[in-house]
Amino acid sequence: MKQYFFVFCASLFLLLFVIGCEKSSNMATQPGNSMPVSQQNQAAMASLIAQDQLFTTDQTALSDAVPALAKTDTAILPRGWGRKIENATRSVTYNQLNDTTVIATVTNTLTGQVWIRIKRSPKDTIIYKPLSETIIHRVEFSQVPVSGFDSLRNWKMVAISGVQGGTNNSGLIIQNVTFYMNTDTISVTDPLDSLFQVAHMTHSRRWGIRELQPSSAASFEVQVTVKSTGPDSDIVVNHRPFWFSSGCMYRRASMALVSSVSNGDGTFTRVYQSDRWVWPSAFAGRYLVYVGAITRQSIYDDQAPFSSNIWAIPYVVE
């Protein structure tokens, strides 16, 4: 009898030990108050992301016309440069905050080459640098009741963040971007923490996505502050939609240096300003306007790696 009792106790102890280990393991994989998101709900949200142009335009917006490269602002060599994005991959991670709210982080990885045209006799030469940039978006989903169970209709986007990205070896840092939309001003210091409400504002910490109507009076300007280690001014551009009768394309435009101040520690803080643009023939839709800062050595030194920092915010044309 004692032998059976000993075996029973040992078995019970082992069972409780295994259950305790499983609970500890599950707790370790769920940081904070987050909860696991089911595969079915992940698939539904991934489908909504894949169908939304705010998450699918990075490759189009940042890829330049090659080999017809955009001109630089100076007559000295090199004469032009552009990205040629050859591959784009998307990954999504999910953080469920409560029963009805999920924050998804969308990471688009762009790879390809940077083409730099150099004037040489008897004809120009193009050199190539490897390109790898990571562009990050965040989107907040809310679960809504529907008749029956349809996982795709059961979720909706309620807020979308700004965009942040660039290369891993960025030699400069964007510190602030200010967008002037008609009489409205948006100043962003942390794009991924800036959530823009898709519909109406419901929380004081968020803005709504700005809405613009096609009009000759609709104007858009951008100002960006960059901290850099380069003694010479860097290259700062904006990528914005440009509409043709056949559809929408993205145009890269240089931004002018407004001021440069030495910080006394080998770094410089510089402010760049875009020109003002309008769009009387804009197509309705949701778009992003990008700001890209690139080290001067990326283009003017054929041995230095390509180094960039990219921010963007969404807006709506109605």
N, C-alpha and C positions, 0 to 999 in steps of 0.2 A: 504494500500500500504506500509506504514512504517513497518507494522508487517511482511509482506513478505520479505521486504528488510533486516530487522533484522535477520530473519531466514536464508536468503541466506548468509549473512555475517558470521553468526555463523557457518554455515555448511562449508563454504570455509576455515575459520580459523581452524576448527577441522581437515579438510582434510590435510591442510599444516602442521599442528602439527604432525599428524600421519606419513606423509612422512618424515618429519625431524627426527622423532624418529627412523624410519627404517634405514635411512642413517647413523645416529649416531651409531646404533647398528651394522651395517655392517662394518663400519670403525673400531669399537672397536675389532672386531674378526679377523682383518687382520693386524698383526704387521708389521711395516716397509714397505717395498715395495713388500711384498709377495702377491700372488694372489691365489685364490682358485683353486684347481686341481679337474677336473671333476671326477665323480665316474668311468666313462669308462676309463679314462687315468690312474687312480689309479689302477684299475683292471689289466690293461695291464702291468704296471710297477711291480706290485706285482707278476704277473706271471713270468716275467723275473727274478726277485729276487729268486723266489721259484725254478727255474730251474738251477740256477748258484751255483756250488759247493762251491764258496767262502762264501756263506751265509748259507750253510746247513751243514758245517762240524764241527761247534763248539761242538755239542754234542758228535760226534765221536772222535774228537781230544782230548778233555779234559776228557773223560771217560776212566778210567784205568781198567785193567784186574782185576776182582774181582770174587772169593776170592783169586786168585793167585796174591797177591799184590806185587808191585815192592819193592825191598829192599831199605832200607835207607842207607846212607853213613857211618853209625856208628854201632858198635856192641852193644851199650847200648840200652835199651828199650826206645821206642817201636821198633819193628822189621820191620814193613812195614806199608804202608798206600796207599789208593787209593780212587778216586771218583767213585761212582756208580750213574750215572745220570739216573733218572727214568722218567723224563718228560721234554720236551722242547717246549716252545711256542714262536711264533714270532709275533711281531707287527711292523707296518710300519707307519711313519708319513711323510707327504709331504710338501715341501716348494717350491712353484713356484716362481722363481726369475724374470722371464720374459716370453714372449710368447713361447719360445723354450727351456727353461732350468728349470729343477726341481731337487732339492736336496732331496733325500729320506733318512730318518734315520731308520735303521733296528735294532730292539732290540730283541735279543734272551734271554729268561729267562730260566735258567737251574735249575732244582730242583732234589733233591735226598738225598743221604747220603754219608758221608765220613767214610770209613771203616779203622780202625786202629788196627793192629794186635799187641798184647802185649804178651810177653813170660811169661807164668805162669806155675807152676807145678800143675798137671802132664802134661798139654798140653796148647798150646797157647789159648788166649782169644781174641775175636774181639769185640771192642766197636764201637758204631755208633754215629756220629754227624750229625745234619741236615745240608743240603747243599742248598744254594740259591745264584746263581751267575747271574749277568746280563752282557751280552756281546753286545756291540754296534758297528755297522758298519755305514758308510755313503756311498752313491753312487750318482753320478751325472748322470742324464739322459738328453739327447738332442733330440728334436723332429726333425725328418727328413722327407722330402717330399717323398711320395709314390704314385703310381698310384691308384686311388680309395681311399677309406678310410678303413684302417685296423688298429685299435688302437694298436694292438700288434706289428705290423711292423712299426708303426709310431714313435716308441721310441727306442733308443739304449743307452746302458751304455757307457759313455765316460771316466769316472774316478771313482776310488774306493779308499776309505780312508784306513788307517790302522785301527786297532781294539783296543778298550779299554773296560775294564770291571773288574769284580771281585765282591766281597761281599760289602754290604752296610757299614759294620763295619770294613773296612780295617784298620789294625794297621800299615800299611807301605805304601809307595808311590814309584812307579817306576818313576824315574826322567829322565832317558835316556836309550835308547836301540840302540846299534850300530850293524848292520848286515854287515858281511864281506862275499861277494859273489864273489868268484874267486878274481879278482883284484879290484872289485868294493866295495865301502863303502857307507852305508846308515845310517845316524845318525838321530834318531827320538826323538823329545822332546814333541810332541803333536800328537799322532797317528790319532785322528779324524780330525785334521787340515792338515794332510799330505795326499794330493790327488795324487794317482798314475794313470797316463793316461793309459787307456786300449789299445789304439792304439799308434800313434806317439805323441810325445810331441808337444803341441800347445801353451803352456804358460810357461813362465819362472818360475812360482811359483810351478810347478808340476814336479814330476818325472814320467817317464814311468814305468809300472810294469816291474820289472827285469825279463829277459828271460835267462833261463839256459838250456843247452843241456846235455842229459845223457852222461856222460863221466867219466872215472876214474880220470880225472884232475879237474872235477867240485867240488869245495869245498865250505863249508858253515860253518861259525862260528858266534857266538853271544856273545856280552858283554853287561851287564846290570848294571846300577847304581840305587841303592835302598836307600831311606831314611827311617829309622826305629827307633822306640822307644825301641826296644828290646836290652838288654845288650849283649845277645848272638846272633851269626849269624843266619839269617833266612834261610828258605829253598827256593832256587831258581832253577827252572827247565825250560826246553824247551820241547815243544811238536812238533814233526816234522814228516813228512810223512816217511814211511818205506815200501818199495815195496817188495812184494812176487810174485811168479809166478801166484797166484790166484787173486791178486789185491793189493790195497794200504791200509795200516793201519797207525795209528799214534803211535809213540813211545815217552814215557816220559823219559828224561835223565836229571840227576842232573848236576848242574853247580857249578864249584869250586869257593870258596871265594879267591879273589885276594888281596883285601885290605879292611881295616876297619878304619875309622877315626871318633873320637868323635867330635861333633859339639859344645860341651861346654854347650848345653842347654838340655841335657838328650836324645838327638837324635844322631844317627850314620849314616854316609854315607858309604855304602859298594859297592864294585864292584865285580861282578861275571863273570866268563868266561866259555863258553862251550868248549867242545872238538871240533875238526875238523871232519866233516863228508863228505862223497862223495856218489854219487848215479849213478853208471854206468848202472844200469838197471831200471832207473826211467821211469814211464809212462808219456806220454804227458798229459797235463792238467793244470788247475789253482789251486794253493794250498796256504795255509797259514802256516807260522811258528810262533808259539806262545811262549811267555815267561811268566812264572807265578812265582810270588813272594808270599810266604806264611809265616805267622809269625810262629816262632818256637813253641809258645804255642799252635798253632792249632793242632799240632801232638804230642807234648811232655807233654801236660797238658790235662787230660781227662775231665776237667770241662770248659776250655776256648773255646769260639766259634771258628769255622773255619773262618779264615780271609785271604783274597787273593786280589791280584791286577794282572791283566792280560793285556798284550799288544800283538799285532801281526801285521805282514805285509803280503801282498799278493806277490806271484811271479808265473812265468809261466815256465813250462817245455815243450820244443818243441822237 
